């Protein structure tokens, strides 16, 4: 940890005990609580470009999800410990121990999947929800199956262990950097601060975290998908206000109307495309911060 740059100056560090083990989080600012959840293959550091600006209006908490960054990586074999339901309970535990029963939540990528699952499972916890560059897991698998989107990494990462782990483990840094570059609008690493990349490399260059990331995707192909199907069949919807943001060059924008999809899952939704690839908080920090502040301050 000491070899990596502190990209959250003035923020506190926390190691919080949960059922998953220790969860790492940073917190700073004052105002209504706002939880930030990162995606794959990143860590809480993905919020570093906008955290200080958000902290001018909110008490910001940015945590590493189980299996990522500096948080514990519980051993799991078929995704059972990496469902978004389980990861949502980690978020509840972290926020409770920091004194927050109800909070705003912004999630990107896998973190957004944790966020919408938490809003469905525990509506009393989430005041309002921002989901960045995703559509719900059920819709995403439907789009993959019908070939409306090309998301081969979903299929690859959810293959049974140890097949993807062996492929990634042969050169994890190359896999990480190729993935990051391929999902940006510019198809390179120019959107990322070198110091942030060092954090991502340190986390991903660890076999236990490579396995955890694959377990995250295995859960997405099985249990998470089943939860979405059950909620859809029951007509269950997200009750809190939802903001959907997506990169105009990201996967959700390919062959979809992301806003219409989210309107089928939630009762109060607004949204917009942002000039960006997949990594919206880093590729277009200014637009991301502006949209999040406007949305959450209006709640």
N, C-alpha and C positions, 0 to 999 in steps of 0.2 A: 504494500500500500504506500509506503514512504517513497518509493521510486516513481510514483505517478503524480502528475500535477493535480493540485486542488483546483477544480474548475467551478467550485461553489464558495468563493470567499465570503466569510461572514455567516455561512450556514453551519449549524451544528451537525455532528455525526452521531448516529444512534445504532447500537446493536440490540435488537429486540428479540426476545425469546418467544417462539411460537411453536405450534405442533410440528411445523416443517423444520424446526431448528432455528438458528439465528438468522434474522432478516436484517440487512443493512439499509439504513435510510439517512437522508440528509434533510434538514428542515431549516427554514428561514422566513423572515417577513412577518407581517401581522395582518390580521383581518380574518375573514371567513376561511376555514380550512379547505385546501385544495390538494388533492392527491394526484401525483403524476406517475403513470405506469408506462414503462418502456416496452419495446418490441424486440424481435429477433433480427440480427444476432448481436444485440447491443446490451447496454446496461443503463442505469439511471442517468449516466453521463449524457445521454442523448438530449437531455433537457437543458444542458449548460448554457446554451445561447439565449434562452428566454427566461431562465429561472429568476434572475435578479429583477427583471422587469415585472414578472408575475408577483414577486415578493413585495412590490410596492403596493399591491392591492389585496394580497391574500397571505395567509400563513401556508406556505408551500411545503409539501412533503414529497420528496422524490425517493422511491425505494427500488432496490434490486429485487426482482421477482425470484422466487425459489428456483435454484438451478442456474442463476445468472449472476454476474458480477461478484460481489463479496458475500452474497447470501448463501445459506446452506443448500446443498444439492442432495435431497433425500433419494435413496436408491429405489428405483421403480422399474418394472419390466415391460408392462403393456400400457403405459400411460396413466395408470390408476392414481399416481400421486401428482400428476401434472395436468389434471383437468382444470378448466378455468373456474369451476366451482370451488375446488380446493384452493386455488391461487387467490380467489376472491376472499376466502376466509383469512388468508394471510394478511390481505389488505385491511380487513376489518380489525384484526388483532393489532396490527401496527398502529392504526389510527386510534383505536381505543386506548392503547398504552401511551399514546402521545396526547390523550385527553379529548379526542374527537369521536363522538358517537355518530354524527351525521356530517357529510362533507361533500363538496364538489369533487368531480373526478374527471381527469383527462387522460385518455390512453391512446397510445399509438401502436398499430400492428397487434402483436399478441397481447399487449397491455390493454388495448381497446376491447379485445375479446374477453379478457378478465373483467373489464369494466361493465360491458353490457350484460354479462352473465350475473355479476353481482347486483346490478340494478333489477334484473328479473327475479333473482332469488331472494333478495333482501331489500325491497323497495324503500324501507324506512331508513336505510343507510345513506343512499345517494341523493343529494339535493338536486343535482343536475349533472349531465353526462356529456362529455365531448369525445367522439370517436374519430380517430384520424387514420385515413387511408385503409379502411376495411369495409366490407359488407359482412353480414352475419355468416357464421360458419356453414350453416345449411345452404344458404344461397351461393356461397363460394364453391362448395363441392358440386352443386348443381351446374354451375358455370364451367367448372373443370370437366365434369362428365360430358357435358354437351359441347365441349371444346370452344366455348365462347371466350374463354381466357386460357392462356398458356401459363400454367403455374406448376411446372414439373417438380419444383422443389417440395410442394405439398405431398406429392406421391413419393418422392425419394426419401424425404426425412421421416415419413411415417412407415417406411418399410420395417419389418421385424429386425430387432437387434440380432447380430451386430453389423449388419450389412452397411448402413449409412455411416455408422461410427468408424468402421474400418476405412472407408473411402475418405472421409473428412480427416481422420486421424493421420493419414499418410502425409498431409501437408495442411494443417488447420489454418495457418495464417494466410496461405494462398486462397483457400476456400473462403475464408472470411472476407478478404479484400476483394476477391472476384465478385462475391455476392453483393457487397456494399456498392461497388462500382456499377454493377449491372442494373441495379434497381434505382439508380439516380437518373435524372433527366439528361445529364451530360455524359453518362456512362463512364465516369471516372471518379476519383476520390477527392476532387477539388472542393466539394461541399463540406468536407469534414476537417475539423481542426486536428492537426497532427497529435496534439495532446489527448484529444478524445480517442483517436485511433489507437493510441498506446493503451488506453483503458480497455478498449474492445479486444485488442490483441491479447492482453494479459488474461482476460477472462476466458476467451475462446481457446486459448492454447492450454487447455486442461481437459483431459479425457472425461472426467466426471461431469463437466459442463457441456461437452459435446453430447454425451449420452442424455443429459437432462434436456437439452434443446430438442433432441430427437423424440424424447418422451413427451415433450410439449406437443409436437406435431402428431405423435401417435394418439394422444388423447383427442386431438382435433379431428382425427379420422374415425374415431369410435365413440367414446363417451360424450364428448362435447357435442358431436353431431346428434347423438340420441337425445340429449337434453334439449337441443333446439327443436328437434322434431316433436318432442312431447309438448313443448310450450306452444308451438305453432298449432298442433292438433287441438290443444285446449283453448286456443284463442287468447293466450296470455300476452300482454303487451307491457313494454316499459312505460311506467307511469310518470317518471320525472321528465322535465324538458331535456331534449337531446339536440346537440349540435353535431352535424356530420361534416367533416372536412376531408377532402381527398385531393391528391395531386393530379393535375390535369394530364400527367403522363404516367400515372400509377396504374396498377392492375384494376382497382375498382372502377376506374373510368373506362376500361376497355369492354365495350359491348354491354354496358349497363347504364341505368339511371340510378346512381347510388342514393339520391335523395328519395326517389320513389320506393326503393327497397326498404330504406329505414322507416319511411312513413307507414309501411305495413307492419313494422315491429314496435312502433312507439306511438303514443297519442299526441305528443307535442314535439314536432321535429322541424328544424330548419337546417340549411346546409349550403355549401358552396365548394366549387373547385378552387384550388390554389395553384398558381404556376409553380410546378414542382414535379419531381419524381415521387418515389415512395417515401423518402425520408424527410417529410415535410418540415418537422421542427428544426432541422439542420439546413435543409436546402433553401427554405424560405422562412427564416426565423421571424422576420418583421411581420409578415402577413399572419403567421401562426399566433404570435403574441397578441397582435391587434384583435384577431377574431376571438381568441379565448378570453381576453379581458373584457371585451364588449359583451360576450355571451354570459360569462359568470357574474359580472357586475350587474347585469340586468335581472338576475334572479332574485 
